[in-house]
Amino acid sequence: MNRLLTLAAVLAVSGCATSSTDRAPSAPMTPTTDPMNVTTDAPKPSWAPNIDDQMWAVVDQLTSYGNVPYPELTGFQARMEKTPTNAVMDLLMRTGVPPMPPKVTVNHREIAAGPSQGLVVRTYAPVGASGRLPVVVYYHGGGWIIADLDTYEAGAVALATKTGAIVVSVAYRQAPDDRYPAAHDDAFAAYRWVTQNAGSINGDPDRIAIAGESAGGNMAVATAIRARDEGVPMPRAIVSVYPVADGDVQSPSYDRYANALPLNRGGMEWFFDNYTPDWRTRSYEYIDLVEADLEGLPPTTIVNAQIDPLEAEGGDLADALEAAGVDVERRVYDGVTHEFFGMGAVLEQAVQAQDFAADRLKDAFGM
C-alpha cells in the first residue's frame, strides 16, 4: 500500500510547514520564516540552564501542552498525550513556509514474522533510487509502551534520504498488553525476515544494518546479539541512538536530569514498571546490554544527548563494546535532550547527528 509521507516527516525532512497563527500563550515565539530561527523567550529550566536555544523552543512548546506525567496514566492514555513530534510540527507551522515534496516513497506491508505471524512494517525508499539498495531495519522509541511509526518517522526518513538505503520501520508489540520480551521478539523476527526476504523490497541481502532510538536503540543492539547467538546473518552495522542500556536509574545522568523533559527518572521507572515489572530485583538479558556478551558485534555507532537520563549508560555501553573488541564510535551532543535526533527541521545538532549516523552506515555499506 503506497501513501504519502505523514505531515510530521514532510516537515521534519524539509524544514517547512503550512501557515498557522495559533500558538500557546505560555510559549511566545520569535516571528520568523526560517525554522532554524524559531525561539522562545521563556526562562530556561532549572534542570538545564545550558539548554540549546533551538532545543528549548521545542521543549517549551511541549511544556505548553500541559501533558499529564506518564506515571499517572495508563499505557493507552499515555499514547494520547502530545509528543515532541507534535511540538516540532507546531513550531514549523508558524513559519508559514509550504512543505517540500517527499524525498522518499512509503509502503506498508504485513510480514509473516513474529509470534502472531503478522507484523506490520513501513518501508521508506529514496525517490529515484535504482538497483538493489542497502537496508536499515529501524526500531522506534517510546519505552516499549508509547509512540508509533508516525512519532519517529522523521528519524527513519532522515536515514533513508542521507544513506540512500531502504529503511524498514517495525511496528512491534507494546506493553503493558505485551510485556518483555514481546517487543524484542518482534524486533528480531522482523530483522530475520529482512535477511531472508530483502529482495522482495528491492534490498541487498548482503548489506543490512540495524538502527533504533531509545528503547529502539536498545533493541537494535539486542537484535544483533540474538542474530549472532541464533546463527542469523549479522548486520553490517548498528546505530543506537540514546539507547536504554541497563536498568540503573541512579546513574550520574539520572541524578543530574531527574526532572528533565521529555524524558526523566519518573518516566523511565514507569516504562520499566510496565514492560519489565520486576526490574528492581531481576536482570533482563536484553535490557542490561552493558553486562551482555558483546563480542563479535558489527561496527556500532552510539548517539547521545547531553541533557538525558540515559547519557551515562550510553557511555557505559560504548566502553563495554570497546572492551569486547567492537569498532564503536560515540558522540554526545551538548545542550540537547532526549528525542532530539528526529528534529532536523528545527535543530542544527539533529542534522549533525543524522549526518554522523548516515556516514557511519555508508562506510559499513561500502558506499
C-alpha positions in Angstrom: 0.0 0.0 0.0 1.5 3.3 -1.1 1.0 6.5 0.8 2.4 10.0 1.1 4.6 10.9 3.9 2.8 11.9 7.1 2.9 15.7 7.9 5.5 15.0 10.6 8.0 13.5 8.3 7.5 16.0 5.5 8.1 18.9 7.9 11.0 17.2 9.7 12.8 16.5 6.4 12.0 19.7 4.5 12.1 22.2 7.4 9.0 23.7 6.1 5.3 23.9 7.1 1.9 25.3 6.3 1.0 28.6 7.9 -0.8 29.0 11.3 -1.4 31.8 13.7 -2.5 29.8 16.7 0.0 29.3 19.4 0.2 28.6 23.2 0.4 31.9 25.1 2.8 30.3 27.5 5.4 29.8 24.8 6.0 33.1 22.9 8.0 32.5 19.7 10.2 34.9 17.7 8.5 35.7 14.4 10.4 34.0 11.6 10.1 32.2 8.3 13.3 30.2 9.0 12.6 27.1 11.0 16.1 27.1 12.4 15.5 30.5 13.9 12.3 29.7 15.9 13.0 30.6 19.5 11.2 31.2 22.8 11.6 34.0 25.3 10.6 31.8 28.2 13.2 31.4 31.0 15.3 28.3 30.6 14.5 25.5 33.0 16.4 24.9 36.3 17.2 21.3 35.2 19.1 22.6 32.2 20.1 26.3 32.3 22.5 25.5 29.5 19.9 24.1 27.1 20.4 25.0 23.4 18.1 27.8 22.3 16.6 25.7 19.4 16.1 22.7 21.7 14.5 24.9 24.4 12.0 26.2 21.8 10.8 22.7 21.2 10.7 21.7 24.9 8.9 24.9 25.8 6.3 24.2 23.2 6.0 20.7 24.6 5.6 22.0 28.1 2.8 24.3 26.9 0.5 21.3 26.2 0.2 20.6 29.9 0.7 16.9 29.5 -0.1 14.6 32.5 3.1 12.8 33.8 3.2 9.2 32.5 3.2 7.6 36.0 -0.4 9.0 36.4 -1.6 7.4 33.2 -2.4 4.0 31.7 -0.4 3.0 28.7 -3.4 3.8 26.4 -3.8 7.2 28.0 -0.1 8.0 27.6 -0.2 7.2 23.9 -2.8 10.0 23.6 -0.5 12.7 25.0 1.2 15.2 22.8 4.8 14.4 21.9 8.0 16.2 20.9 7.0 15.4 17.3 3.8 17.5 17.8 5.9 20.3 19.3 8.2 20.3 16.2 5.2 20.3 13.9 3.5 23.2 15.7 6.7 25.3 15.6 7.1 24.6 11.9 3.6 25.6 11.1 4.2 29.1 12.4 6.9 29.8 9.9 4.3 29.9 7.1 6.5 28.1 4.5 4.8 25.4 2.5 6.2 21.8 2.6 8.6 20.5 0.0 7.7 17.3 -1.9 8.7 14.0 -0.2 12.1 12.6 -1.0 11.1 9.0 -0.2 8.4 6.7 -1.2 6.5 4.9 1.6 4.9 1.5 1.6 3.3 -0.7 4.3 3.2 -4.5 4.4 2.3 -7.2 6.8 5.1 -9.7 7.1 4.9 -13.3 8.2 7.1 -13.0 11.2 6.9 -13.0 14.9 4.7 -15.0 17.3 1.5 -13.8 15.6 3.0 -14.2 12.1 1.7 -10.8 11.2 4.0 -7.9 11.9 3.3 -4.6 10.1 6.4 -2.8 8.7 6.7 0.6 6.9 9.4 0.9 4.3 11.0 4.2 3.1 12.9 4.1 -0.2 14.8 7.1 -1.6 13.0 8.6 -4.6 14.7 7.7 -7.9 17.0 5.0 -6.5 17.6 2.0 -8.7 19.2 -1.4 -8.3 19.5 -3.4 -5.1 19.7 -1.0 -2.2 21.2 -1.4 1.3 18.6 -1.9 4.0 18.3 -0.4 7.5 15.9 -2.2 9.9 14.7 0.5 12.3 13.0 0.4 15.7 11.2 3.4 17.1 11.4 4.5 20.7 8.8 5.0 23.4 9.9 2.9 26.3 8.3 -0.2 24.7 4.9 1.4 25.6 4.2 4.7 23.8 4.8 6.2 20.4 4.5 4.5 17.0 5.8 4.6 13.4 4.5 8.1 12.9 6.0 9.6 16.0 9.5 8.5 15.0 9.1 8.8 11.2 11.4 11.8 10.9 14.5 9.8 12.1 13.7 6.9 9.8 13.2 9.2 6.8 16.4 11.1 7.6 18.4 7.8 7.5 16.8 6.8 4.2 17.5 10.1 2.5 21.0 10.5 3.8 22.2 7.0 3.2 20.3 6.0 0.0 19.1 2.9 1.8 15.7 1.4 2.2 14.6 1.8 5.8 12.2 -0.8 7.3 10.4 0.6 10.4 8.9 -2.1 12.6 5.5 -1.8 14.4 6.4 -4.1 17.3 4.0 -5.1 20.1 3.9 -2.8 23.2 3.4 -3.0 26.9 1.5 -3.3 29.2 -0.6 -5.6 27.0 2.6 -7.4 25.7 5.5 -7.4 28.1 9.1 -8.4 27.9 10.3 -10.0 25.7 7.5 -9.3 23.2 8.9 -6.1 21.7 12.4 -7.7 21.5 11.0 -10.9 19.9 9.2 -8.8 17.2 12.3 -6.8 16.6 14.4 -9.9 16.0 11.6 -11.6 13.9 11.4 -8.5 11.6 15.2 -8.4 11.2 15.3 -12.1 10.4 12.5 -11.7 7.9 14.5 -8.9 6.1 17.6 -11.1 5.9 15.5 -13.8 4.2 13.3 -11.5 2.0 15.4 -8.4 1.3 15.0 -9.0 -2.4 11.2 -8.6 -2.1 11.6 -4.9 -1.1 14.4 -4.3 -3.7 17.0 -4.6 -0.9 20.5 -6.1 -1.0 20.7 -9.1 1.4 24.4 -8.6 1.8 24.1 -5.0 3.1 21.7 -4.9 6.0 22.1 -2.8 9.1 20.1 -2.1 12.3 19.1 1.2 13.9 16.9 2.5 16.6 16.2 5.3 19.0 15.8 5.0 22.8 14.0 1.7 23.5 14.6 1.0 19.8 18.3 1.7 20.3 18.3 -1.0 22.9 16.5 -3.4 20.6 19.0 -2.6 17.8 21.9 -3.9 19.9 19.9 -6.8 21.4 18.8 -7.9 17.9 22.4 -8.1 16.8 23.3 -10.2 19.9 20.5 -12.6 19.2 21.4 -12.8 15.5 24.9 -13.9 16.5 23.6 -16.4 19.0 21.0 -17.9 16.8 23.0 -18.2 13.6 21.2 -15.5 11.7 23.3 -13.4 9.3 24.9 -10.5 11.2 24.1 -6.9 10.3 26.8 -4.8 8.7 26.4 -2.1 11.4 24.4 -0.9 14.3 23.2 2.7 15.0 22.0 3.0 18.6 20.6 6.5 19.4 20.3 7.3 23.2 19.8 3.6 24.0 18.4 2.1 27.1 21.5 0.0 28.1 20.8 -1.1 31.7 18.3 -0.6 34.4 20.3 1.7 36.7 18.0 4.7 37.4 20.6 6.0 40.0 23.4 6.8 37.5 25.0 10.2 37.4 23.0 11.4 34.4 19.7 10.1 36.0 20.6 12.2 39.1 21.6 15.2 37.0 18.5 15.1 34.8 15.9 13.5 37.1 13.3 16.2 36.2 14.3 16.8 32.6 11.9 16.8 29.7 10.8 15.0 27.6 12.4 12.1 29.5 13.1 11.9 33.2 13.6 9.4 36.0 9.9 9.0 36.8 9.1 8.3 33.2 11.8 5.7 32.8 10.7 4.0 36.0 7.1 3.9 34.6 8.4 2.3 31.3 10.3 -0.4 33.3 7.3 -1.0 35.6 5.1 -1.7 32.5 7.5 -3.6 30.3 9.6 -5.4 32.9 7.5 -5.3 36.2 10.1 -6.9 38.4 13.1 -5.0 37.0 14.1 -3.7 40.5 15.0 -7.3 41.6 15.8 -9.0 38.3 18.2 -8.5 35.5 16.9 -8.9 32.0 19.1 -10.3 29.3 18.2 -7.9 26.5 17.8 -4.8 28.7 21.1 -4.9 30.5 23.3 -4.6 27.5 26.3 -3.3 29.4 26.7 -6.7 31.1 25.9 -8.7 27.9 28.3 -10.7 25.8 29.1 -8.1 23.1 31.9 -9.9 21.4 31.6 -10.2 17.6 29.1 -7.4 17.1 29.5 -5.3 14.0 30.7 -1.6 13.9 28.4 0.3 16.3 27.5 4.0 16.4 26.1 5.5 19.6 24.4 8.9 19.7 23.7 10.5 23.0 22.1 13.8 24.1 23.8 15.6 27.0 20.5 16.5 28.8 19.2 13.0 29.1 19.0 10.5 32.0 20.3 7.9 29.5 23.5 9.7 28.7 25.7 7.9 31.2 24.7 4.4 30.1 25.4 5.3 26.5 29.0 5.8 27.6 29.0 2.6 29.7 27.7 0.7 26.6 30.4 2.2 24.4 33.1 1.2 27.0 31.7 -2.3 27.1 31.7 -2.6 23.3 35.2 -1.4 23.1 36.3 -3.9 25.8 34.7 -6.6 23.7 36.7 -5.6 20.6 33.9 -4.0 18.8 34.5 -1.0 16.5 32.5 1.6 18.3 32.2 5.4 17.9 30.1 7.5 20.2 29.2 11.2 20.2 27.4 13.3 22.8 25.6 16.4 21.6 25.7 19.2 24.1 22.7 21.3 25.1 20.1 18.9 23.6 17.6 16.5 25.2 16.3 13.0 24.6 14.3 12.8 21.3 16.5 15.4 19.5 17.6 13.1 16.7 14.5 13.4 14.6 14.3 17.2 14.9 16.4 18.1 11.9 13.9 20.7 10.7 14.5 23.0 13.7 17.7 21.8 15.3 21.1 22.0 13.8 22.6 19.4 16.1 20.0 16.9 15.0 21.2 17.4 11.4 24.8 16.8 12.6 23.8 13.7 14.4 21.9 12.3 11.4 24.9 13.0 9.2 27.2 11.2 11.6 24.9 8.2 11.8 24.4 8.2 8.0 28.2 8.4 7.3 28.9 5.5 9.6 26.2 3.4 7.8 27.5 4.3 4.4 31.0 3.3 5.4 29.7 -0.1 6.6 27.8 -0.5 3.3 30.8 0.4 1.2 29.2 3.5 -0.3 
